[in-house]
């Protein structure tokens, strides 16, 4: 039996993270119509006067316009300092280590549902809400909050929320849990929200045009001088690369190697500044080790556990077995080898629509 942690008519204060987009705008409107004392909050994560920042001012203005229409308070929280120290530094360090990070997962865990929760509690707010398409409820038997996939599989965002704590989930509201994008836009139009026709936001909020290479080069001049060797698994040097951090496992286009057959990046060695390439079959691996693991329905699995694992956001998921090997580490073995397992990305675990947890891929098991 589950106790719904969604919209209940009352006068409790809820802080709604508002980017100015349609999802957060409709979320705020739904909560107000349900009787909540709604406060719209826009995070400034990257200073607007930085030439690489794609538009904090426009986000603030858009969110304020929605709040004015809804007649709710609008606040602007400057989280740029902690965002830089927590997310931007992590983003750079991961690429410099030859890994491919997922900054959205990191931001959700430590900023949107970490720092925001802390500040919300200090302000006396009972809840924090976002426009994520995901379902959250308490399991009455276990006493723990659980996350389930959204009803609309095309918009499900549970993958980026595997790191949320029980404290964060106890305060979380997801007003769009039972909605889909078509209905959300229809409500926005019906209520004449200024964001009704806004386009989908870009994948990484702090990189102009999703160009992470340009972003990294603008911040670290030394990255312009990282040329190194491209080699095959048997050690043959077959070309030069422009910097190992501008490649990712499984990449084919832009590798810059001609070998009379398609070649893919199969390994990245940051210490030796070497990219290894090979044929597609060399990309398949039987498993992985993941660290910084967080489980949601329970503290940790009592034994080896059958799950469905996703190794990237758009991955449909594949049957696997996980075994916890340390306090925050697991080994995961797929029933069938999987393509382009990438260190730095998230491995996320499910049972049907229930989000079991996840971790950061540390090592590929061949």
C-alpha positions as CSV (number, residue, x, y, z in Angstrom):
1,X,0.0,0.0,0.0
2,X,1.3,3.5,-0.9
3,X,0.5,6.9,0.5
4,X,0.4,9.5,-2.2
5,X,3.0,12.3,-1.8
6,X,1.4,14.4,-4.5
7,X,-1.0,17.3,-4.5
8,X,-3.2,17.6,-1.5
9,X,-5.3,20.7,-0.9
10,X,-3.9,22.7,2.1
11,X,-2.1,25.9,3.0
12,X,1.4,24.5,3.4
13,X,4.2,26.6,1.9
14,X,5.8,25.0,-1.2
15,X,8.8,26.4,-3.1
16,X,8.5,25.7,-6.8
17,X,11.7,25.7,-8.8
18,X,10.9,27.8,-11.8
19,X,13.1,28.0,-14.9
20,X,10.5,30.0,-16.9
21,X,9.6,26.9,-18.9
22,X,6.2,25.4,-19.4
23,X,6.7,22.4,-17.1
24,X,7.6,24.4,-14.0
25,X,5.0,27.0,-14.8
26,X,2.2,24.5,-15.0
27,X,3.5,22.9,-11.8
28,X,3.2,26.2,-9.9
29,X,-0.3,26.7,-11.3
30,X,-1.5,23.3,-10.3
31,X,-0.2,23.7,-6.8
32,X,-1.8,27.0,-6.4
33,X,-5.2,25.7,-7.6
34,X,-4.8,22.9,-5.1
35,X,-4.6,25.3,-2.2
36,X,-0.9,25.5,-1.5
37,X,0.9,28.7,-0.5
38,X,3.2,28.8,-3.5
39,X,6.5,30.6,-3.8
40,X,8.1,30.6,-7.2
41,X,11.9,30.4,-7.0
42,X,14.4,30.8,-9.9
43,X,17.9,29.7,-9.4
44,X,20.7,31.7,-10.8
45,X,23.3,29.0,-11.3
46,X,25.7,30.8,-13.6
47,X,26.3,34.6,-13.6
48,X,24.5,36.4,-16.4
49,X,27.5,38.7,-17.0
50,X,29.6,35.7,-17.9
51,X,29.9,35.6,-21.7
52,X,29.5,31.8,-21.7
53,X,26.2,31.9,-19.8
54,X,23.2,31.2,-22.0
55,X,20.7,33.4,-20.3
56,X,19.9,33.7,-16.6
57,X,18.3,37.0,-17.0
58,X,15.7,35.7,-19.5
59,X,14.9,32.7,-17.2
60,X,14.3,35.1,-14.3
61,X,12.1,37.4,-16.4
62,X,10.1,34.5,-17.8
63,X,9.5,32.9,-14.4
64,X,8.6,36.3,-12.9
65,X,6.0,36.9,-15.6
66,X,4.4,33.5,-14.8
67,X,4.4,34.3,-11.0
68,X,2.9,37.7,-11.6
69,X,0.1,36.1,-13.7
70,X,-0.5,33.5,-11.0
71,X,-0.3,36.2,-8.3
72,X,2.3,34.3,-6.3
73,X,5.6,35.5,-4.8
74,X,8.7,35.2,-6.9
75,X,12.2,34.8,-5.4
76,X,15.6,34.7,-7.1
77,X,18.2,32.6,-5.4
78,X,21.8,33.1,-6.4
79,X,23.3,29.7,-6.2
80,X,26.1,30.4,-8.6
81,X,28.9,30.0,-6.1
82,X,27.9,26.6,-4.8
83,X,26.9,25.5,-8.4
84,X,30.4,26.4,-9.7
85,X,32.1,24.6,-6.8
86,X,29.8,21.5,-6.9
87,X,28.8,21.0,-10.6
88,X,31.2,23.0,-12.8
89,X,34.3,21.8,-11.0
90,X,33.0,18.2,-11.1
91,X,32.2,18.6,-14.9
92,X,35.7,19.8,-15.6
93,X,37.5,17.2,-13.4
94,X,35.6,14.3,-14.9
95,X,36.5,15.3,-18.5
96,X,40.1,15.8,-17.4
97,X,40.1,12.3,-15.9
98,X,39.0,10.9,-19.3
99,X,35.5,10.3,-18.2
100,X,32.1,11.5,-19.5
101,X,30.1,13.2,-16.7
102,X,26.4,13.7,-16.3
103,X,26.1,17.2,-14.7
104,X,22.3,17.0,-14.6
105,X,22.4,14.1,-12.2
106,X,25.0,15.8,-10.1
107,X,23.0,19.0,-10.0
108,X,19.7,17.3,-9.1
109,X,21.4,15.4,-6.3
110,X,23.4,18.3,-4.7
111,X,21.8,21.5,-5.8
112,X,18.1,21.1,-6.7
113,X,17.5,18.5,-4.1
114,X,20.4,19.3,-1.8
115,X,21.1,23.0,-1.3
116,X,17.5,24.0,-2.2
117,X,16.1,21.6,0.4
118,X,18.5,23.0,3.0
119,X,17.4,26.6,2.3
120,X,13.7,25.7,2.0
121,X,13.8,24.1,5.5
122,X,15.5,27.2,6.8
123,X,12.7,29.4,5.4
124,X,10.0,27.2,6.9
125,X,8.7,25.7,3.7
126,X,7.2,22.2,4.0
127,X,7.7,21.2,0.4
128,X,9.9,21.7,-2.7
129,X,8.3,21.1,-6.1
130,X,9.7,20.8,-9.6
131,X,8.4,20.1,-13.1
132,X,10.0,16.7,-13.4
133,X,7.9,13.9,-14.9
134,X,8.2,11.3,-12.2
135,X,6.0,9.8,-9.4
136,X,6.9,9.8,-5.7
137,X,5.0,8.1,-2.9
138,X,5.6,6.7,0.6
139,X,5.5,2.9,1.0
140,X,3.5,2.5,4.1
141,X,5.0,-0.9,4.9
142,X,8.7,0.1,4.6
143,X,8.1,3.7,5.7
144,X,10.4,4.8,2.9
145,X,9.6,7.1,0.0
146,X,9.9,5.6,-3.5
147,X,10.2,7.0,-7.0
148,X,8.4,5.5,-9.9
149,X,8.6,6.2,-13.6
150,X,6.2,8.8,-15.0
151,X,3.1,7.6,-16.7
152,X,4.3,9.1,-19.9
153,X,7.4,7.0,-20.8
154,X,8.6,9.6,-23.4
155,X,9.0,12.2,-20.6
156,X,10.1,10.0,-17.7
157,X,12.9,11.7,-15.8
158,X,13.5,9.2,-13.1
159,X,17.0,8.5,-14.5
160,X,18.4,11.8,-13.2
161,X,16.9,11.5,-9.7
162,X,18.5,8.2,-8.5
163,X,20.7,10.2,-6.1
164,X,17.9,11.7,-4.0
165,X,17.9,11.1,-0.3
166,X,14.9,10.1,1.8
167,X,14.9,13.6,3.4
168,X,14.6,15.2,0.0
169,X,11.9,12.8,-1.1
170,X,9.9,13.5,2.1
171,X,9.7,17.2,1.0
172,X,9.3,16.5,-2.8
173,X,6.2,17.3,-4.9
174,X,6.0,16.4,-8.6
175,X,2.7,17.9,-9.9
176,X,3.3,16.5,-13.4
177,X,3.6,12.9,-12.3
178,X,0.3,11.9,-14.0
179,X,0.6,14.2,-17.0
180,X,2.2,14.2,-20.4
181,X,3.7,17.0,-22.4
182,X,0.6,17.4,-24.6
183,X,-1.6,17.9,-21.6
184,X,0.9,20.2,-19.9
185,X,1.0,22.5,-22.9
186,X,-2.7,22.4,-23.2
187,X,-3.1,23.5,-19.6
188,X,-0.5,26.3,-20.1
189,X,-2.5,27.5,-23.1
190,X,-5.8,27.3,-21.3
191,X,-4.4,29.3,-18.4
192,X,-2.6,31.8,-20.8
193,X,0.7,31.1,-19.2
194,X,3.5,33.1,-20.9
195,X,5.6,29.9,-21.2
196,X,2.9,28.0,-23.1
197,X,4.9,28.1,-26.4
198,X,8.4,27.9,-25.0
199,X,10.7,25.3,-26.6
200,X,12.3,22.4,-24.7
201,X,15.4,23.5,-22.7
202,X,18.8,22.4,-23.8
203,X,20.5,19.4,-22.3
204,X,23.2,21.2,-20.3
205,X,22.2,24.6,-18.9
206,X,25.6,26.2,-18.7
207,X,27.1,25.2,-22.1
208,X,26.1,27.5,-25.0
209,X,24.5,25.4,-27.8
210,X,25.3,22.3,-25.8
211,X,28.9,22.7,-27.0
212,X,30.9,21.4,-24.0
213,X,34.2,21.5,-25.9
214,X,33.8,25.3,-26.5
215,X,32.9,25.7,-22.8
216,X,35.9,23.8,-21.5
217,X,38.3,25.6,-23.9
218,X,37.0,29.0,-22.8
219,X,37.9,28.2,-19.2
220,X,41.2,26.3,-19.5
221,X,43.7,27.5,-22.1
222,X,45.9,24.5,-21.5
223,X,43.3,22.3,-23.1
224,X,44.3,23.7,-26.5
225,X,47.7,21.8,-26.2
226,X,46.7,18.2,-25.4
227,X,47.3,16.5,-28.7
228,X,48.2,12.9,-28.3
229,X,48.2,9.5,-30.0
230,X,45.4,7.4,-31.3
231,X,46.2,3.7,-31.3
232,X,44.6,0.3,-31.7
233,X,44.3,-2.2,-29.0
234,X,47.5,-4.0,-30.1
235,X,49.4,-0.7,-29.8
236,X,49.6,0.5,-33.4
237,X,49.6,4.3,-33.6
238,X,47.1,5.2,-36.3
239,X,46.6,9.0,-35.8
240,X,46.6,12.0,-33.6
241,X,43.8,13.4,-31.4
242,X,43.1,17.0,-30.4
243,X,42.7,16.2,-26.7
244,X,41.4,13.0,-25.0
245,X,38.7,14.9,-23.1
246,X,36.9,15.7,-26.3
247,X,36.1,12.1,-27.1
248,X,33.7,9.6,-25.5
249,X,33.4,5.8,-25.5
250,X,31.5,4.6,-28.6
251,X,32.2,7.7,-30.6
252,X,32.5,7.2,-34.4
253,X,32.2,10.6,-36.0
254,X,35.0,13.0,-35.7
255,X,37.6,10.5,-34.6
256,X,39.8,11.5,-37.5
257,X,41.2,8.0,-38.3
258,X,40.8,6.3,-41.7
259,X,41.3,2.5,-41.6
260,X,39.1,1.2,-44.5
261,X,36.4,0.3,-42.0
262,X,34.3,2.1,-39.3
263,X,36.3,2.7,-36.2
264,X,35.1,3.7,-32.7
265,X,36.6,5.0,-29.5
266,X,36.9,2.0,-27.3
267,X,39.0,3.4,-24.4
268,X,40.4,6.7,-23.1
269,X,43.6,6.9,-21.0
270,X,44.0,10.3,-19.5
271,X,47.3,9.6,-17.8
272,X,49.1,8.6,-21.0
273,X,47.0,11.0,-23.2
274,X,46.0,8.1,-25.5
275,X,42.8,7.3,-27.3
276,X,42.2,3.7,-28.3
277,X,40.0,2.8,-31.3
278,X,38.7,-0.4,-32.6
279,X,35.8,-2.1,-34.3
280,X,32.2,-2.0,-33.0
281,X,32.4,-5.5,-31.5
282,X,35.1,-4.3,-29.2
283,X,32.7,-1.9,-27.5
284,X,30.6,-4.7,-25.9
285,X,31.2,-5.5,-22.2
286,X,29.6,-7.9,-19.8
287,X,29.4,-5.6,-16.8
288,X,30.6,-2.6,-14.7
289,X,31.5,-1.4,-11.3
290,X,29.6,1.6,-10.0
291,X,30.4,3.8,-7.0
292,X,28.6,6.6,-5.0
293,X,25.6,4.2,-5.1
294,X,22.3,5.3,-3.6
295,X,19.3,3.0,-3.0
296,X,15.9,4.4,-2.6
297,X,13.3,1.7,-1.5
298,X,15.9,0.3,1.1
299,X,19.3,1.0,2.6
300,X,21.0,-1.7,0.6
301,X,20.1,-5.0,-1.0
302,X,20.5,-8.0,1.3
303,X,21.8,-10.2,-1.5
304,X,22.4,-10.3,-5.3
305,X,19.5,-8.6,-6.9
306,X,17.8,-8.9,-10.4
307,X,17.1,-5.6,-11.9
308,X,16.8,-3.7,-15.2
309,X,19.7,-1.4,-15.7
310,X,20.0,1.8,-17.8
311,X,23.5,3.0,-18.6
312,X,22.5,6.3,-20.3
313,X,19.4,8.5,-20.3
314,X,17.8,7.2,-23.5
315,X,18.8,3.6,-22.8
316,X,15.6,1.4,-22.8
317,X,17.2,-0.8,-20.0
318,X,18.6,-4.3,-20.0
319,X,18.3,-7.3,-17.5
320,X,21.2,-7.6,-15.1
321,X,22.2,-8.7,-11.6
322,X,23.8,-6.3,-9.1
323,X,25.8,-7.2,-6.0
324,X,26.8,-4.7,-3.4
325,X,30.6,-5.0,-2.8
326,X,31.1,-2.1,-0.4
327,X,29.1,0.5,1.4
328,X,28.6,2.6,-1.8
329,X,29.9,0.3,-4.5
330,X,28.2,-2.4,-6.7
331,X,29.2,-4.8,-9.4
332,X,26.7,-5.2,-12.2
333,X,26.6,-8.0,-14.8
334,X,24.3,-7.9,-17.8
335,X,22.5,-11.0,-19.1
336,X,23.9,-10.0,-22.5
337,X,27.0,-7.8,-23.2
338,X,26.2,-4.1,-23.6
339,X,27.6,-1.5,-26.0
340,X,29.7,1.5,-25.0
341,X,29.5,1.4,-21.2
342,X,31.0,4.7,-20.3
343,X,32.8,5.7,-17.1
344,X,31.4,8.8,-15.5
345,X,27.9,8.2,-16.7
346,X,25.1,6.8,-14.4
347,X,24.1,3.2,-14.1
348,X,20.5,3.3,-12.9
349,X,18.5,0.3,-11.6
350,X,14.8,-0.5,-11.9
351,X,12.3,-3.2,-11.2
352,X,9.4,-2.6,-13.6
353,X,8.6,1.1,-13.0
354,X,10.2,1.3,-9.5
355,X,13.5,3.2,-9.3
356,X,15.8,1.0,-7.2
357,X,18.7,3.4,-7.2
358,X,21.9,4.1,-9.2
359,X,25.6,4.9,-9.1
360,X,28.4,6.4,-11.1
361,X,30.1,4.0,-13.5
362,X,33.7,3.7,-12.4
363,X,35.1,0.7,-14.4
364,X,34.1,-1.5,-17.3
365,X,34.2,-5.3,-16.7
366,X,35.1,-7.0,-19.9
